[in-house]
Amino acid sequence: MSKKPVYILAIESSCDDTSASVICNDKILSNTVANQSIHAEYGGVVPELASRAHQQNIVPVVQQAIQKANIDKKDLNAIAFTRGPGLMGSLLVGTSFAKSLALSLNIPLLDINHMQAHVLAHFIHNNDCKKPPFPFLCLTISGGHTQIVKVEDYFEMSVLGETIDDAVGEAFDKSAKILNLLYPGGPLIDKHAKHGNPLAYKFTKPKVGPMDFSFSGLKTAFLYFIQKQEKENPNFIEENLFDICASLQHTITTILMDKLKNAVKETGIKHVAIAGGVSANSEIRKRLKETENTYKWTTYIPEFEYTTDNAGMIAIAGYYKYLQNNFSDIGVSANARLKVNDLS
């Protein structure tokens, strides 16, 4: 670890949240996020609207992050930014801004893999949370990704299994849409599930590889189930919303836990972490925590603030890249399709 204070400004713009963070070594000084509410009208993120909103938000968000950190931009040692994966239009806004600011301040640039940053959020300084030792397994779950990653070092990661179609976050949100819940619907399913019976309804689990995922079939089966029930009772959703949400969440969580068990069995690694926006789900957190008693795993659950897309996770990844002098060329370009083992 570097003893001299290293100040890094990080920018995250991979999807619909514009975020900026300032880190001093491994301690977050500020983590500012501007959400885009306009997408709720469309039931999902509209890429063109997202990139326009980033253009409007990025200057005030960066200014606020620097002010909250109580530093001057001249104190910064480097600029970190999300290179990918994500929506190309959104990534271009953050990439262009980061490059311009780094040039104007004459400081190094750090390009960050968004998926690696989700995993590395576990290394943000926090007296209440333990950091996972290498090697560990990380279940990375979000609206766009579902994968089990073997993490052998800060930037040495390999995918053991991933979704062959839809991501788990998409499964939650699309199912919520079927239930006429507002977007984003995943947190609402979690909220309603707390009051329901998780065993009220059974949904089939997809048959794929031992560490792979599939949620497309589950979404379709859920749609047909709701349509069938509504034909018999038009008020079915309204009368049984809590049980429906609890049963769906139970099924999805069980799928995730079963795959993790297979990964632990395959690798022998019992240090298991979760990351990504869906890792904020209370049932997933609870079920993972229970494995400490049931299977003698050691589990690592990030703070809520660092689960969804945020610049804090980009900042910590930038800090470890900075320590390795792993700087980017100013000609670096955004890459919407980066894999978790790219930029290692």
Salt bridges, closest charged atoms under 4 A:
GLU12 OE1 - HIS114 ND1 3.25
ASP26 OD2 - LYS131 NZ 3.16
GLU48 OE2 - ARG52 NE 2.98
ASP111 OD2 - ARG83 NH1 3.63
ASP111 OD1 - LYS321 NZ 3.58
ASP166 OD2 - LYS219 NZ 2.78
GLU170 OE2 - LYS174 NZ 2.91
GLU170 OE2 - LYS219 NZ 3.54
ASP190 OD1 - LYS194 NZ 3.68
GLU232 OE2 - LYS228 NZ 3.47
ASP258 OD2 - LYS205 NZ 3.59
ASP258 OD1 - LYS261 NZ 3.46
GLU283 OE2 - ARG287 NH1 3.76
GLU292 OE1 - LYS289 NZ 3.37
ASP309 OD1 - HIS114 NE2 3.10
ASP309 OD1 - HIS118 NE2 3.30
